Amino acid sequence: MKLIDDQNVMYIVRNVLDAVDNRLVAHGERVAYLVWKIMAFEGRLPKEIRIASELALMHDIGAFKTDEIDSMLTFDCGASWDHAIYGYVFLKYLSPLEMYADCVLYHHLPYEKLAGVSCSHPYITSLIHLCDRIDVLSRSAEGVTKEKLASYPKGEFDEQRIRSFFKLEEAEQILRKLSEGTYQEENNRHFQRFRFSEETKVKYLEMLAYSIDFNSEHMVLHTIMTVALSVEIARFMGLPDNDVEKIKYGSLLHDIGKVKIPMSILEKAGSLNDEEMKVMRNHVVYSEEILSDYLPRDIYLIAVRHHEKLNGRGYPHGLCADDLTISERIVAIADITSALLGKRSYKEKMSQEKTLHILHQMGEQGELDIDIINFLEEYQNVIFKRASASGDHVYMLYQEMLEEYHRLIQEVARI
């Protein structure tokens, strides 16, 4: 059952990465374009080009810590390991590209040092390294010249790839296309040739959702619990399988806009003030910007309407009961349930009993669908047990990723 077009997964990835920081807008996409064009010019195989394009698009996926972006853009390898390690663990544990994850780990390492770290795919890694630098230079006053690339320390880049780039530049004026933005039409046609299984698409979207949650120990289980609760409620209510699948995708992406919310707000130990709450509520608007045009309409609305209320007092659009489908209502309840059950920076976990009590209060006040709440209460033991099992798996994965991160921090210090 194909619910999301293959190329749209890559567009959503691109939009999430663009949202991380204004200084990185279109950077991954432009690096992916350069990688693709050079590899095609050199006659590499289509499958290798596709994989390298995906890696290049996502090479900065670990850059959620914006205090490191300055060093990334100035090409300070010693100060840029943090985002590269985060990106590596996200790709290794959460994506279909686990066999290529070290290309992201080492994408700031000079070419001559790749042999010393047993990089699995040095050609792709060194090419991302070069194209990363070409894109940054192309936006600077210095520009991209043979002299500028030659001014870096000997062995910084693969000389053969530099020669290929300038031959390609002479033939196709790649830098002009980047400057004018006309590369995008070519790049879109390239992405449209990508084909993914449903499992692969889900893995990429899970990677995006969890990479946001995994920035905080308090948030790590929120998305998976929201998805699991949504799916289990929908199944117990007898919704068709197709609707359950749409709910799974929509709930998976419901908080994707939080990529633009500062960690100081997401992790504040205490209640948010009015200004902070206004910023927090914008995450839904950011989700709309990231997802619009790239999801089927019903999945998109499931993802962006989880804070609307039946009585019209929700946000961001103040919708009412007549506007909200059963699927949207289920995810709204699952989102609140997950938040209440989970530990946050400002509160401890709530019991199942207290959580259901609060849900009933909200139902009686006309905010949530009381019929769905009653259904959740009736089957609470089975639903909560199954959702909890999903959370246990993800939390174990989170711990494993943390251990890998700390191990690599020690390892790269010796390079």
C-alpha positions as CSV (number, residue, x, y, z in Angstrom):
1,M,0.0,0.0,0.0
2,K,1.7,3.2,-1.3
3,L,0.7,6.2,0.8
4,I,3.7,8.6,0.2
5,D,5.5,9.1,-3.1
6,D,9.1,7.9,-3.0
7,Q,10.7,11.2,-3.9
8,N,8.5,13.1,-1.3
9,V,10.4,11.3,1.5
10,M,13.6,13.0,0.3
11,Y,11.8,16.4,0.1
12,I,10.6,16.0,3.7
13,V,14.1,15.1,4.8
14,R,15.4,18.2,2.9
15,N,12.8,20.5,4.6
16,V,13.6,19.2,8.1
17,L,17.3,19.8,7.6
18,D,16.6,23.3,6.2
19,A,14.6,24.0,9.3
20,V,17.5,23.2,11.7
21,D,19.2,26.6,11.1
22,N,18.9,29.4,8.6
23,R,22.6,29.0,7.8
24,L,22.1,25.5,6.5
25,V,19.1,26.2,4.2
26,A,19.5,24.1,1.0
27,H,23.0,23.1,2.0
28,G,22.3,19.4,2.0
29,E,20.4,19.6,-1.2
30,R,23.2,21.5,-2.9
31,V,25.9,19.1,-1.7
32,A,23.7,16.2,-2.9
33,Y,23.5,17.9,-6.3
34,L,27.3,18.3,-6.5
35,V,27.9,14.7,-5.5
36,W,25.5,13.4,-8.0
37,K,26.8,15.5,-10.9
38,I,30.5,14.6,-10.2
39,M,29.7,10.9,-9.9
40,A,27.6,10.8,-13.1
41,F,30.5,12.7,-14.8
42,E,32.9,10.0,-13.7
43,G,30.6,7.2,-14.8
44,R,29.7,5.7,-11.4
45,L,26.9,3.1,-11.2
46,P,23.3,4.4,-10.6
47,K,22.8,2.6,-7.3
48,E,26.0,4.0,-5.9
49,I,25.0,7.5,-7.1
50,R,21.6,7.2,-5.4
51,I,23.1,6.1,-2.1
52,A,25.7,8.8,-2.2
53,S,23.0,11.4,-3.0
54,E,21.0,10.3,0.0
55,L,24.1,10.5,2.3
56,A,25.0,13.9,1.0
57,L,21.5,15.2,1.5
58,M,21.6,14.0,5.1
59,H,25.3,14.6,5.9
60,D,24.4,17.3,8.5
61,I,21.5,15.5,10.1
62,G,23.3,15.6,13.4
63,A,23.5,19.4,13.4
64,F,20.6,20.0,15.9
65,K,23.1,21.6,18.2
66,T,23.4,25.0,16.5
67,D,26.3,26.1,18.7
68,E,28.5,23.9,16.4
69,I,27.3,25.3,13.1
70,D,29.8,28.1,13.0
71,S,32.7,25.6,13.2
72,M,31.1,23.5,10.6
73,L,30.9,26.4,8.1
74,T,34.4,27.5,8.8
75,F,35.6,23.9,8.2
76,D,37.0,23.3,11.6
77,C,37.3,19.5,11.7
78,G,38.4,19.4,15.3
79,A,35.3,21.3,16.5
80,S,32.9,19.6,14.1
81,W,32.9,16.0,15.4
82,D,29.8,16.3,17.6
83,H,27.3,16.7,14.7
84,A,29.2,14.1,12.6
85,I,28.9,11.6,15.4
86,Y,25.3,12.3,16.0
87,G,24.6,12.0,12.3
88,Y,26.5,8.7,12.2
89,V,24.5,7.1,15.1
90,F,21.2,8.3,13.6
91,L,22.1,6.7,10.2
92,K,23.5,3.6,11.8
93,Y,20.6,2.8,14.1
94,L,17.6,4.5,12.5
95,S,18.1,4.5,8.7
96,P,18.3,2.1,5.8
97,L,21.9,3.5,5.2
98,E,23.5,1.8,8.2
99,M,26.3,0.2,6.1
100,Y,27.3,3.7,4.9
101,A,26.9,5.6,8.1
102,D,30.7,6.2,8.5
103,C,30.6,8.3,5.4
104,V,28.8,10.9,7.5
105,L,31.0,10.2,10.6
106,Y,34.2,11.1,8.6
107,H,32.9,13.7,6.2
108,H,35.0,16.5,7.8
109,L,38.2,14.4,7.8
110,P,40.9,15.2,5.3
111,Y,41.2,12.8,2.4
112,E,44.7,11.6,3.3
113,K,43.5,10.5,6.8
114,L,40.6,8.3,5.6
115,A,42.9,5.3,5.0
116,G,44.0,5.5,8.7
117,V,40.4,5.1,10.0
118,S,39.3,2.2,7.9
119,C,36.5,4.1,6.2
120,S,34.2,1.7,4.5
121,H,33.5,3.9,1.5
122,P,36.3,6.5,1.1
123,Y,35.3,7.6,-2.4
124,I,31.9,8.7,-1.2
125,T,33.2,10.2,2.0
126,S,35.9,12.2,0.3
127,L,33.5,13.4,-2.3
128,I,31.0,14.7,0.3
129,H,33.9,16.4,2.1
130,L,34.9,18.2,-1.1
131,C,31.3,19.1,-2.2
132,D,30.5,20.3,1.3
133,R,33.4,22.8,1.0
134,I,32.6,23.8,-2.5
135,D,29.0,24.7,-1.5
136,V,30.2,26.8,1.4
137,L,32.8,28.6,-0.7
138,S,30.3,29.2,-3.5
139,R,28.2,31.3,-1.1
140,S,31.2,33.3,0.2
141,A,33.0,36.3,-1.2
142,E,36.0,34.1,-1.9
143,G,34.2,31.8,-4.4
144,V,35.3,28.5,-5.7
145,T,38.6,28.6,-7.6
146,K,41.5,26.2,-8.2
147,E,43.7,28.5,-6.2
148,K,41.4,28.6,-3.2
149,L,41.1,24.8,-3.1
150,A,44.8,24.5,-3.5
151,S,45.3,26.8,-0.5
152,Y,44.1,24.1,1.9
153,P,46.7,21.8,3.5
154,K,48.1,19.1,1.2
155,G,45.9,16.0,1.3
156,E,42.8,17.8,2.4
157,F,40.9,16.8,-0.7
158,D,41.1,14.0,-3.3
159,E,42.9,15.7,-6.2
160,Q,41.2,13.5,-8.9
161,R,37.8,14.7,-7.6
162,I,38.9,18.3,-7.8
163,R,39.9,17.8,-11.4
164,S,36.6,16.2,-12.2
165,F,34.7,19.1,-10.6
166,F,36.5,21.7,-12.7
167,K,36.0,19.8,-15.9
168,L,32.3,19.5,-15.1
169,E,32.2,23.2,-14.2
170,E,33.7,24.0,-17.6
171,A,31.2,21.8,-19.4
172,E,28.0,22.6,-17.4
173,Q,28.5,25.8,-15.4
174,I,27.5,24.1,-12.2
175,L,28.4,27.1,-10.0
176,R,26.2,29.4,-12.0
177,K,23.3,26.9,-11.5
178,L,23.9,26.9,-7.8
179,S,24.0,30.7,-7.7
180,E,20.8,31.1,-9.7
181,G,19.0,28.2,-8.1
182,T,18.4,26.5,-11.5
183,Y,20.0,23.4,-10.2
184,Q,16.8,22.6,-8.3
185,E,14.8,21.5,-11.3
186,E,17.6,19.1,-12.2
187,N,17.9,17.9,-8.7
188,N,14.1,17.3,-8.5
189,R,14.2,15.1,-11.6
190,H,17.1,13.2,-10.0
191,F,15.1,12.6,-6.8
192,Q,12.0,11.5,-8.8
193,R,14.0,8.5,-10.0
194,F,14.5,7.2,-6.4
195,R,12.4,4.1,-5.5
196,F,11.9,3.0,-1.9
197,S,10.0,0.2,-0.2
198,E,7.3,1.2,2.3
199,E,9.7,-0.1,5.0
200,T,12.5,2.1,3.8
201,K,10.2,5.2,3.8
202,V,9.0,4.5,7.3
203,K,12.6,4.1,8.5
204,Y,13.6,7.5,7.0
205,L,10.6,9.2,8.6
206,E,11.3,7.5,11.9
207,M,14.9,8.7,11.7
208,L,13.7,12.3,11.4
209,A,11.2,12.0,14.2
210,Y,13.5,10.2,16.6
211,S,16.5,12.4,15.8
212,I,14.4,15.3,17.3
213,D,13.2,13.3,20.3
214,F,16.6,11.8,21.0
215,N,18.0,15.2,21.7
216,S,16.4,15.0,25.1
217,E,16.1,12.1,27.5
218,H,12.7,13.4,28.6
219,M,11.4,13.4,25.0
220,V,12.9,10.2,23.8
221,L,9.7,8.1,24.1
222,H,7.1,10.7,23.1
223,T,6.8,10.0,19.4
224,I,6.9,6.3,19.6
225,M,4.3,6.2,22.4
226,T,2.1,8.6,20.4
227,V,2.3,6.4,17.4
228,A,1.8,3.2,19.3
229,L,-1.2,4.5,21.2
230,S,-2.7,6.0,18.1
231,V,-2.4,2.7,16.1
232,E,-3.7,0.5,19.0
233,I,-6.7,2.7,19.6
234,A,-7.5,2.8,15.9
235,R,-7.2,-1.0,15.6
236,F,-9.4,-1.6,18.7
237,M,-12.0,0.7,17.3
238,G,-12.1,-1.3,14.1
239,L,-10.8,1.3,11.7
240,P,-9.8,0.0,8.2
241,D,-6.2,-1.0,7.8
242,N,-5.7,1.8,5.3
243,D,-6.8,4.3,7.9
244,V,-4.6,2.8,10.5
245,E,-1.6,3.1,8.2
246,K,-2.4,6.8,7.6
247,I,-2.7,7.3,11.4
248,K,0.7,5.7,11.8
249,Y,2.4,8.1,9.3
250,G,0.5,11.2,10.6
251,S,1.3,10.5,14.3
252,L,4.9,9.7,13.4
253,L,5.4,13.2,11.9
254,H,3.1,15.1,14.3
255,D,6.0,16.9,16.1
256,I,8.4,17.3,13.2
257,G,8.2,21.1,13.5
258,K,9.9,21.0,16.9
259,V,13.2,20.9,15.0
260,K,12.9,24.7,14.9
261,I,12.1,25.1,18.6
262,P,15.0,26.1,20.9
263,M,16.1,23.4,23.3
264,S,15.9,26.0,26.1
265,I,12.2,25.9,25.6
266,L,11.7,22.2,24.9
267,E,13.7,21.3,28.0
268,K,12.7,24.2,30.4
269,A,12.4,22.9,34.0
270,G,9.1,24.6,34.8
271,S,6.1,26.2,33.2
272,L,6.6,28.2,30.0
273,N,5.8,31.9,30.2
274,D,3.4,33.5,27.7
275,E,6.2,34.3,25.2
276,E,7.8,30.9,25.4
277,M,4.4,29.2,25.0
278,K,3.8,31.3,21.8
279,V,7.2,30.0,20.4
280,M,6.3,26.4,21.4
281,R,3.0,26.6,19.7
282,N,4.7,27.6,16.5
283,H,5.9,24.0,16.1
284,V,2.6,23.1,14.4
285,V,3.1,25.9,11.9
286,Y,6.6,24.7,11.2
287,S,5.2,21.2,10.7
288,E,2.8,22.6,8.2
289,E,5.7,24.3,6.3
290,I,7.8,21.1,6.3
291,L,5.1,18.7,5.3
292,S,2.7,20.6,3.1
293,D,2.7,19.4,-0.6
294,Y,4.6,16.2,0.3
295,L,1.9,14.1,2.1
296,P,-1.5,13.0,1.1
297,R,-4.0,15.5,2.4
298,D,-5.5,13.3,5.1
299,I,-2.1,12.2,6.5
300,Y,-0.9,15.8,6.5
301,L,-4.0,16.9,8.5
302,I,-3.5,14.1,11.0
303,A,0.0,15.3,11.6
304,V,-0.8,19.1,12.0
305,R,-4.2,19.0,13.9
306,H,-3.2,17.3,17.1
307,H,-3.5,20.5,19.1
308,E,-7.0,21.4,17.8
309,K,-9.9,21.0,20.2
310,L,-13.5,20.0,19.5
311,N,-14.7,23.2,21.2
312,G,-12.7,25.4,19.0
313,R,-10.2,26.4,21.7
314,G,-7.2,24.6,20.2
315,Y,-4.4,25.9,18.0
316,P,-3.2,27.0,15.5
317,H,-6.5,27.4,13.6
318,G,-9.2,27.1,16.3
319,L,-11.0,24.3,14.4
320,C,-14.2,22.7,15.8
321,A,-15.7,19.3,16.0
322,D,-17.2,19.4,12.6
323,D,-13.7,20.0,11.1
324,L,-11.9,17.1,12.8
325,T,-12.0,13.5,11.6
326,I,-11.9,10.5,13.8
327,S,-8.3,9.9,12.9
328,E,-7.3,13.4,13.9
329,R,-9.2,13.1,17.1
330,I,-7.4,9.8,17.9
331,V,-3.9,11.2,17.5
332,A,-4.8,14.3,19.6
333,I,-5.8,12.0,22.4
334,A,-2.7,9.8,21.9
335,D,-0.4,12.8,22.0
336,I,-1.8,14.1,25.3
337,T,-1.8,10.6,26.8
338,S,1.8,10.1,25.8
339,A,2.8,13.5,27.3
340,L,0.9,12.7,30.6
341,L,2.4,9.2,31.0
342,G,5.9,10.3,30.2
343,K,8.5,12.1,32.4
344,R,9.3,15.6,31.3
345,S,11.8,18.2,32.4
346,Y,9.0,20.0,34.3
347,K,7.1,17.0,35.7
348,E,7.3,13.3,36.7
349,K,5.4,10.5,35.1
350,M,1.7,10.3,35.8
351,S,-0.1,7.1,36.6
352,Q,-2.5,5.4,34.1
353,E,-5.4,6.2,36.4
354,K,-4.6,9.9,36.8
355,T,-3.9,10.2,33.0
356,L,-7.4,8.8,32.2
357,H,-9.0,11.1,34.8
358,I,-7.4,14.1,33.1
359,L,-8.5,12.9,29.7
360,H,-12.1,12.5,31.0
361,Q,-12.0,16.0,32.3
362,M,-10.9,17.3,28.9
363,G,-13.6,15.2,27.3
364,E,-16.3,16.6,29.6
365,Q,-15.1,20.1,28.8
366,G,-15.7,19.5,25.1
367,E,-12.0,19.5,24.2
368,L,-11.5,15.8,23.3
369,D,-13.7,13.1,21.9
370,I,-15.3,11.4,24.9
371,D,-16.2,8.3,23.0
372,I,-12.6,7.6,22.1
373,I,-11.6,8.2,25.7
374,N,-14.2,5.7,26.9
375,F,-12.9,3.2,24.4
376,L,-9.3,3.8,25.6
377,E,-10.4,3.3,29.1
378,E,-12.3,0.1,28.3
379,Y,-9.2,-1.5,26.7
380,Q,-6.6,0.4,28.6
381,N,-4.7,-2.6,29.9
382,V,-4.0,-4.1,26.5
383,I,-3.5,-0.8,24.7
384,F,-1.1,0.6,27.3
385,K,0.8,-2.7,27.5
386,R,1.4,-2.9,23.8
387,A,2.4,0.8,23.6
388,S,4.7,0.3,26.5
389,A,6.5,-2.6,24.8
390,S,7.1,-0.3,21.8
391,G,8.5,2.3,24.1
392,D,10.8,-0.2,25.8
393,H,12.4,-1.1,22.5
394,V,13.0,2.5,21.5
395,Y,14.5,3.4,24.9
396,M,16.9,0.5,24.7
397,L,17.9,1.7,21.3
398,Y,18.4,5.2,22.7
399,Q,20.7,3.9,25.4
400,E,22.7,1.9,22.8
401,M,23.1,5.0,20.7
402,L,24.3,7.1,23.7
403,E,26.9,4.5,24.5
404,E,28.1,4.5,20.9
405,Y,28.2,8.3,20.9
406,H,30.4,8.4,24.0
407,R,32.6,5.7,22.7
408,L,33.2,7.6,19.4
409,I,33.9,10.8,21.3
410,Q,36.9,9.1,22.9
411,E,37.9,7.4,19.6
412,V,38.0,10.5,17.4
413,A,40.0,12.3,20.0
414,R,42.9,10.0,19.0
415,I,42.7,10.8,15.3
